Amino acid sequence: MYLTQRLMGVSIYALCTICFCLLILKVKGLKSHLCIYCLLLALMGFFYVPLNGSDLGRVQLAMHALGNENGIELIKEMCNSSTPLALLYYYLISFLGDDRMLPFINAILTYGLCFSLLVACRKKFNSSKRDIAIVLFFFMSRGLLMMTIANIRTMLSVSIVAFSIFKIMVEGKSFIKYIICMLIGALIHNVGMLTTMIFVGFYIIKGAKGRNKILTFCEGLLLISSGFIYGRFIILAAINKGITYLEYSQNGTNFFYFWEFLLSIIVIVFSIWAICKYRKHTKEKNFEGKNVYFVERKKYVAFIEFQLLIAWLALILLFIEFNSGFRLSWLLTILDMPMLLIIFEDDIWMGYNSSNFKSILILISLGMLFVACARGDLCSLKFS
């Protein structure tokens, strides 16, 4: 169905992915280059025509219904929802009067947050343009555009959570400031809530060091207490939704698509392999009496360990409750960008593994791009 239009859609996506990644090596301003790419992806969302019964079609119907409600009705509905900010998001966009603005704005926000990680890493690590291009190609080859412009709230939630995790764990920004940002993502989709709860628990236990550990523990305890007092209904609603998904999975009635399962497995297994290989090497090598991993890389240990935790959880959940594991792999894909650039920055480790590791990464990316365009969700991309 619509073979020609869909072939044109995936061809445009694949061509743009390859061209924009290669052009990074030539352009002077990375930020402006990524802004143009982000705008182009948003325009793909604007002109995307959903198939009958697609996710976007259902979301647009829900947006129309919310747009017809008054403020009191909206507040009541938000109070009974596990994702109240998603309802508010749809409600506000409904006033623009054009359904196409929803995927357009969502792509701008989602890819804007994801690409901002690359800009921040370029500044923090002084990463080479070649490394940025390789990492961007890996991320875009996963084919998450359709999740962004059709599924809408999941990718937005995941990108907000990933952005907040990066700011806290890699850049060392304020826990309180960015946990509030993370809560916004948690109130957009249940996978954001799941990830936020995992992150808060992990960060209290392992994320902060020294004197900051006591402060972080107190902040985390205050956050958990406040969440239980003021947001327990939302949390319980999210837990009930998760239980429902689990029941669907056990009954064999939940969503499952083999090719997206395969793409998720590739990302998860590669992430686990890369982290384990990096940790093993840096722990074993001891240069001039100093353990590279715990001295030079100490400030990124918690982030890499959290990434490994998410990878294992995503892998387990894929076989228990596909929807949750599937969505956690999207978070993993986003956070793989700074993780890979952290690995690339380690001159000692990359001196031994640089060419082989990057070659493997490029080959995996090419394979994922082919699968995503040929059989993944991306193959339903067509324009008006």
C-alpha positions in Angstrom: 0.0 0.0 0.0 1.4 3.4 -1.0 4.6 1.7 -2.0 5.9 4.6 -4.2 5.2 7.3 -1.6 6.7 5.3 1.2 9.8 4.4 -0.8 10.2 8.1 -1.5 9.8 8.9 2.2 12.4 6.5 3.5 14.8 7.5 0.7 14.5 11.1 1.7 15.2 10.2 5.3 18.1 7.9 4.5 19.7 10.5 2.1 19.3 13.3 4.6 20.8 11.2 7.4 23.9 10.3 5.4 24.4 13.8 3.9 24.0 15.7 7.1 26.4 13.3 9.0 29.0 13.7 6.2 28.6 17.4 6.0 29.5 17.8 9.7 33.1 17.2 8.6 32.9 20.2 6.3 30.8 22.8 8.1 32.2 25.3 10.7 29.2 25.7 13.0 27.9 22.4 14.5 25.0 24.1 16.3 23.6 25.8 13.2 24.1 22.7 11.1 22.1 20.6 13.6 19.5 23.3 13.8 18.9 23.1 10.1 18.8 19.3 10.3 16.3 19.5 13.2 14.1 21.9 11.1 14.2 19.5 8.1 13.1 16.6 10.3 10.3 18.7 11.7 9.2 19.5 8.1 9.1 15.8 7.4 6.7 15.6 10.4 4.7 18.5 9.1 4.1 16.9 5.7 3.8 13.3 7.0 0.5 11.7 6.1 -0.5 9.0 8.6 -2.0 5.8 7.4 -5.5 4.9 8.5 -5.6 3.8 12.1 -2.1 5.0 12.8 -0.9 6.3 16.2 -0.9 9.9 14.9 -4.5 9.7 13.7 -5.6 8.6 17.1 -3.6 11.3 18.8 -5.1 13.9 16.6 -8.6 12.8 17.4 -7.8 13.0 21.1 -6.3 16.5 20.5 -9.6 17.6 18.8 -11.6 16.3 21.8 -9.4 18.1 24.3 -9.5 21.3 22.2 -13.3 21.3 22.6 -13.2 21.1 26.4 -13.2 24.1 28.7 -10.6 24.7 31.4 -12.5 23.0 34.2 -13.1 19.9 32.2 -9.4 19.8 31.2 -8.3 20.1 34.8 -10.6 17.3 35.9 -9.3 15.0 33.1 -5.7 15.9 34.0 -6.3 15.0 37.7 -7.5 11.5 36.6 -4.6 10.8 34.2 -1.2 9.3 34.9 0.2 11.6 32.2 -1.5 15.0 32.8 1.1 17.1 30.9 0.5 15.1 27.7 -3.2 16.3 27.9 -2.1 19.9 28.5 0.4 19.6 25.6 -2.3 18.4 23.2 -4.7 21.0 24.5 -2.4 23.9 23.8 -1.4 22.7 20.3 -5.0 22.3 19.4 -5.4 26.1 19.4 -3.0 26.4 16.5 -5.8 25.0 14.3 -3.6 22.8 12.2 -3.1 19.1 13.0 0.3 19.1 11.2 1.7 21.4 13.8 1.7 18.6 16.4 4.3 16.4 14.7 6.2 19.5 13.6 6.5 21.0 17.1 7.2 17.6 18.6 10.1 16.9 16.2 11.5 20.4 17.0 11.4 19.8 20.7 12.5 16.1 20.7 15.4 16.4 18.2 16.3 19.8 19.6 16.9 18.2 23.0 18.8 15.2 21.5 21.0 17.3 19.3 21.8 19.7 22.2 23.6 16.7 23.9 26.0 16.6 20.9 26.6 20.3 21.0 27.3 20.1 24.8 29.6 17.1 24.3 31.5 18.9 21.6 32.1 21.8 23.9 32.9 19.7 27.0 35.0 17.0 25.5 36.4 18.9 22.5 35.2 15.9 20.4 36.3 15.8 16.8 33.8 16.4 14.0 34.4 12.9 12.8 33.4 11.5 16.2 30.3 13.7 16.3 29.3 12.5 12.8 29.8 8.8 13.7 27.7 9.1 16.9 25.0 11.1 15.1 24.8 8.5 12.3 24.4 5.8 14.9 21.5 7.7 16.6 19.7 8.6 13.4 20.1 5.1 11.9 17.9 3.7 14.7 15.0 5.3 12.8 13.2 7.0 15.6 11.6 9.7 13.4 8.3 7.8 13.2 8.1 7.4 17.0 8.7 11.2 17.2 6.1 12.4 14.7 3.5 9.6 15.1 3.7 8.2 18.6 4.4 11.8 19.8 4.5 11.8 23.7 6.8 8.8 24.3 9.8 10.2 22.4 9.2 13.7 23.9 9.1 12.3 27.4 12.2 10.1 26.8 14.2 13.0 25.3 13.4 15.3 28.2 14.4 12.6 30.7 17.6 11.9 28.8 18.5 15.6 28.6 18.0 15.9 32.4 20.1 12.8 33.1 22.9 14.2 30.9 22.9 17.5 32.7 23.0 16.0 36.2 25.4 13.1 35.6 27.7 14.3 32.9 27.8 18.1 33.3 27.3 18.0 37.1 24.4 20.5 37.1 22.0 21.0 40.0 20.1 17.8 40.9 17.0 19.7 42.1 16.8 22.0 39.0 17.0 19.2 36.5 15.0 16.6 38.5 12.1 19.1 38.1 12.8 19.1 34.3 12.8 15.3 34.5 9.4 15.3 36.3 8.0 17.1 33.3 9.0 14.2 31.1 7.6 11.8 33.7 4.2 13.4 33.5 4.1 13.1 29.7 4.5 9.4 29.4 4.6 6.4 31.8 8.1 5.3 30.6 9.3 8.7 31.7 7.9 8.0 35.1 9.5 4.6 35.2 12.9 6.0 34.2 12.7 8.9 36.7 12.0 6.5 39.6 14.9 4.3 38.5 17.2 7.3 38.2 16.3 8.9 41.5 17.0 5.6 43.3 20.3 5.0 41.4 21.5 8.6 41.9 20.9 8.6 45.6 22.8 5.4 46.0 25.6 5.8 43.5 25.4 9.1 41.6 26.8 11.6 44.1 30.2 11.3 45.9 31.7 12.8 49.1 29.9 15.6 50.8 27.4 15.9 47.9 26.2 12.4 48.7 24.6 13.5 52.0 23.0 16.5 50.3 21.7 14.4 47.4 20.3 11.8 49.8 18.4 14.5 51.7 17.2 16.0 48.4 16.1 12.6 47.1 14.3 11.8 50.3 12.5 15.1 50.2 11.6 14.5 46.6 10.3 11.0 47.3 8.3 12.2 50.3 6.8 15.1 48.3 6.0 12.8 45.4 4.2 10.4 47.7 2.2 13.1 49.4 1.2 15.3 46.4 1.6 12.9 43.4 0.6 9.5 44.8 -2.5 9.3 42.6 -0.4 9.9 39.5 2.2 7.4 40.5 -0.4 4.8 41.4 -2.1 5.4 38.0 1.2 4.9 36.2 1.8 1.7 38.2 -1.7 0.4 37.3 -1.0 1.2 33.7 2.2 -0.8 33.8 0.4 -3.7 35.4 -2.2 -3.6 32.6 0.6 -3.7 30.0 2.1 -6.7 31.8 -1.2 -8.5 31.8 -1.6 -7.8 28.1 1.9 -9.2 27.5 1.2 -12.4 29.5 -2.1 -12.9 27.6 -0.3 -12.4 24.3 -2.5 -9.4 23.3 0.1 -6.6 23.6 1.9 -4.9 20.7 4.9 -6.7 19.2 6.7 -6.1 15.9 9.7 -8.3 15.1 11.8 -5.8 13.2 11.5 -3.1 15.9 12.4 -5.8 18.4 15.5 -6.6 16.3 16.6 -2.9 16.2 16.1 -2.6 19.9 18.1 -5.8 20.5 21.0 -4.5 18.3 21.2 -1.2 20.3 20.9 -2.9 23.7 23.5 -5.6 23.0 25.9 -3.2 21.4 25.6 -0.8 24.4 26.2 -3.6 26.9 29.2 -4.9 24.8 30.7 -1.4 24.5 30.4 -0.6 28.1 31.7 -3.9 29.4 34.6 -3.8 27.0 35.5 -0.3 28.0 35.2 -1.0 31.7 37.2 -4.2 31.5 40.1 -2.6 29.6 40.3 0.5 31.8 40.1 -1.4 35.0 42.9 -3.8 33.9 45.3 -1.2 32.5 47.3 0.6 35.1 49.5 3.4 33.7 52.1 4.9 36.0 50.4 3.5 39.1 47.1 5.1 38.3 43.9 3.3 37.4 42.6 5.1 34.4 39.0 4.3 34.9 38.8 5.4 38.6 41.1 8.4 38.4 40.8 10.1 35.0 37.3 8.8 34.3 36.0 8.9 37.8 33.4 11.7 37.2 31.7 9.6 34.4 31.6 6.3 36.2 28.1 6.8 37.6 26.7 7.8 34.2 28.2 4.7 32.5 27.0 2.4 35.2 23.5 3.9 35.0 23.6 3.4 31.2 24.5 -0.2 31.8 21.6 -0.6 34.2 19.2 0.8 31.7 20.5 -1.5 29.0 20.1 -4.6 31.1 16.6 -3.5 32.2 15.6 -2.9 28.6 16.9 -6.3 27.6 15.0 -8.1 30.3 11.7 -6.1 29.8 11.8 -6.8 26.0 11.1 -10.4 26.8 8.7 -9.8 29.7 6.7 -6.7 28.6 7.7 -5.6 25.1 6.3 -2.1 25.2 8.4 -1.0 28.2 11.6 -2.6 27.1 11.0 -1.2 23.6 10.7 2.3 24.9 13.6 2.1 27.3 15.8 1.2 24.3 14.9 4.6 22.9 16.3 6.3 26.0 19.4 4.1 25.7 19.8 5.2 22.1 19.8 8.9 23.0 22.2 8.4 26.0 24.5 6.3 23.8 25.6 9.5 22.1 27.3 11.1 25.2 28.4 7.7 26.3 30.2 6.9 23.1 31.8 10.4 23.0 33.1 9.8 26.6 34.7 6.5 25.3 36.1 8.3 22.2 37.6 11.0 24.5 39.7 8.4 26.3 42.9 8.6 24.2 44.6 5.7 26.0 41.7 3.2 25.4 41.0 4.4 21.9 44.7 4.2 21.1 44.3 0.4 21.3 40.7 0.1 19.9 40.0 3.2 17.9 39.8 2.0 14.3 38.1 -1.4 15.0 35.6 0.0 17.5 34.5 2.9 15.2 34.4 0.6 12.1 32.1 -1.8 14.0 29.9 1.1 15.1 29.6 2.4 11.5 28.8 -1.1 10.2 26.1 -1.6 12.9 24.7 1.9 12.0 24.5 1.0 8.3 22.7 -2.3 9.1 20.2 -0.5 11.4 19.5 2.1 8.8 18.8 -0.5 6.2 16.4 -2.5 8.5 14.7 0.7 9.8 14.0 1.9 6.2 13.1 -1.5 4.8 11.0 -3.1 7.6 11.0 -0.9 10.7 8.3 1.7 11.7 10.2 4.1 9.5 9.0 2.3 6.3 5.5 3.8 6.8 6.9 7.4 6.3 5.1 9.1 3.4 4.4 12.8 2.6 1.5 14.8 1.2 
